[in-house]
Amino acid sequence: MKKWILILFSNLIAFSVVAQQEAEETIEMADALRASGKIYVVVMVVTVILMGLILYLIRLDKKVGRLEKDFSEKIKS
């Protein structure tokens, strides 16, 4: 178990180093979107999609929980 935690931790450090190196480079598309104010539209669309997915998963979890409860009650009787 400790071996897996060590591997996970080292991967996270490696990914953060790579992400910082890539963040230092200038991205022309992001600069253009930021300059025109369209970056906020992109952020809002991504936020709406993520919120929809989260709400769907919560609703699905409730339905599965209800089905598990009904199934366990049918087995007992």
N, C-alpha and C positions, 0 to 999 in steps of 0.2 A: 504494500500500500504506500509506504514511504517513497518507494522508487517511482510510482506513478505521480505522486505529488511533486517530486523533484523534477520529473520530465515536464509536467504541466507548467511548473513555475519557470523553468528555463525557456520553454517555448513562448510563454507570455513576455518574458524579457526580450527575447529575440524579435518577436513581432513588434514590440513597442519601439525598439531601435530602428527597425526597417520603416515603420510608420513615420517616425520623426524625420528620417532621411528623406522620405518621399514628400513630407509636408514642407520641407525647406525649398523644394523645387517650385517654381511658379507654374500654375495651371492656367492657361490662357482662357479656357472655357469658363472656369469659375470666376476669373477676374471680369470677363465680359458680362456674365450673369449678375455679378455683384454691382457692376457699374450701372447696368440698366435697371436694377431693382427686381429682376426676375428671380433672383435666388430665393426670395421670400415665397414666391409661388411654388417653387420646387420643394422647399422645406415644408410648406403647408400640405402639399399633395402627399409627400412621404409620411407626414404625421397622420393625415386622415387614413391612409392605407394601413399604417401600423395600428392605429386605434381600432379600425374595423376588424383587423385580424385578432387583436386582443379580446375585443368584445365577442367575436365569434367563438374563440377558444373558451372563454368563460361560460358562455351559453351552452356550448357543447359539453363542457365538464359537468354542468348542472344536470343536463339530460342523461349523461352516462351515470352519474351518481344516483339519479332517480331510478334508472333501469336496474342498477346493481341492487338497490334497496328492494325493488319489486321482485327481483329474481331470488334474493335471499329469503324473502318472506314466502315465496311459493315453494321453495325447497323445504322450509321448516314445516309447512302445513301439508 
